[in-house]
């Protein structure tokens, strides 16, 4: 994996992190922009967000490792 490919992988992962973050923000607010306050629902949404973020950060680490192994 060359520098350009590594950078592209970083971009893809960071773009997905941004998408997940926007989605979380929208999910924890109602259509009027008021924050939702159902504790259990918020916990579920945050857990899902964490899983997505974890997957993307692991992909960044893996890409860097692959680049360094070449």
N, C-alpha and C positions, 0 to 999 in steps of 0.2 A: 504494500500500500504506500503510494507516494504522498507527498505533502498535500497535494490538491485533493486527493481522495480522502485523506484523513480530515482535512478541513471540511469537506463536503459531509462526511459522517457526523462531525461535530455540529454542523449546521442543521442537519436533519434531526438530530437528537434535541438540540436546543429549541428548534422550531416546535417540536412536539411538546417539550416542557412548557413552552409559552402557550400553546393551544390548550394543554391540560389546565394551566393556571387560569386562563380566561374562562374556561368551562367551569372550573370550581367556583370562581367568583360569581358567575352567572347563576349557578345552581344554589348558592347560599344566599341569594337575594331573590325577591319575587319580582314580578313584572313591573311593579311600581318603584323598584329600586330599594325597597325596605329589606333589611336583613331578616332571614328566616331564623327562627329560634327553637325549632324542634331539635332538642339535643341529640336524640338517637339518629335522626336523619342526617344531621350535620356530621356526626361521628362516622356514619357509613360513607358519606361523600368524601370526607378527609382520608379515610382508609383507602378508598379507591384511588384518590389522587396520589397518595404516598406510593402505592403500588406502581402506578404509571411513572412517577418520577424516578423511583428506584430502578425500573427497567431501563429508562433512558440514561441514567447516570452510569449504570452498569455497561450499557452499550458504548458509552464514551470511553470508559476505562478499557474495555475489550478492544476497541479500535486503536487506542494508544498502544496497548500491549502488542497487538498484531503489527502495527507500524514498527515498533522497536525490535521485533523479532526478525524482521526482514533484513 
